[in-house]
Amino acid sequence: MVLRDPLLALVSPVNLTWLTFALIYAGLIAGVIFLLRHPRALLTTIESYVLLVLVRMVMMFFVPLDPPPGLIPLADPLVQFVGSGGVPTRDLFFSGHASTLFLLSLTARGRLLKALFLCCAAAVAVAVLWQHVHYTIDVIVAPFAAYACYRLILLRDGREDRLRVQGNAPARLAAKPGIPHPPVQ
């Protein structure tokens, strides 16, 4: 089915493929580089991403959408170079591009890095809307899905209390299981 999207009706599509993938790949590379120094956070990111992909697959199955009118296909340059060259156009609900960068903002260490990933996620969200790759609802749901997957992984591991930040103090990622730590307020 095709959704009626008032926001997309306001803008003519523009090809922003290179900008979109520059932000995505720069974010992924930066995320891996910075998270390598925090193995537990890197593991949480990977587990959250796997869950996010699984949830997205289920959502695409249960919410089959046709592409928005005026879609300019978002052809991943790396996939085009090494892959078959096919460009999916029905992988809509919800945006994997925006949710991945938002997930990186959740697991990043440091305010500056979190802000950088949030800005990249916002820019990618605008770009995929402007290119008519996604409906507005796809982009709006993306950060909520990323957050839900992240929290589920933390809850599964019982780590949610150790990842909260008290004031300006760093998150207690290094807390070892079995060693008591002061309660988080």
PEQUIWO-V368559 format. One line per field, one symbol per residue. ss: DSSP state (h for helix, s for strand, l for the rest). phi: phi as a letter, one per 40 degrees, with the letter a starting at -180 (. if undefined). psi: psi as a letter, one per 20 degrees, with the letter a starting at -180 (. if undefined). Layout:
ss: ???
phi: ???
psi: ???
This chain:
ss: lllllhhhhhllllllhhhhhhhhhhhhhhhhhhhlllhhhhhhhhhhhhhhhhhhhhhhhhllllllllllllllhhhhhhlllllllllllllhhhhhhhhhhhhlllhhhhhhhhhhhhhhhhhhhhlllllhhhhhhhhhhhhhhhhhhhhhhllhhhhllllllllllllllllllllll
phi: .bccbcccccbccbcbdccdccccccccccdcdccccbdccccccccccccdccccccccccbcbccccgdbdcccdccccbbcgcbcbbcccbccccccccdcccccbhcccdccccccccccdccccccgcbcdcccccdcccccccccccccdcgbcccccbcfcccccccdcdgbcbdccc
psi: qpqoohghhhqpqpokghgghggghgggggggghihimhghgggggghgggggggggghhgimoqqqqpjpopnoohghhgibiiqoqijmgorohghhghhghhhiqpphggggghgggggghggghghikhqrghghhhghggggggghhggghikihhiiqpocjqqqmhipqqioqqqqp.
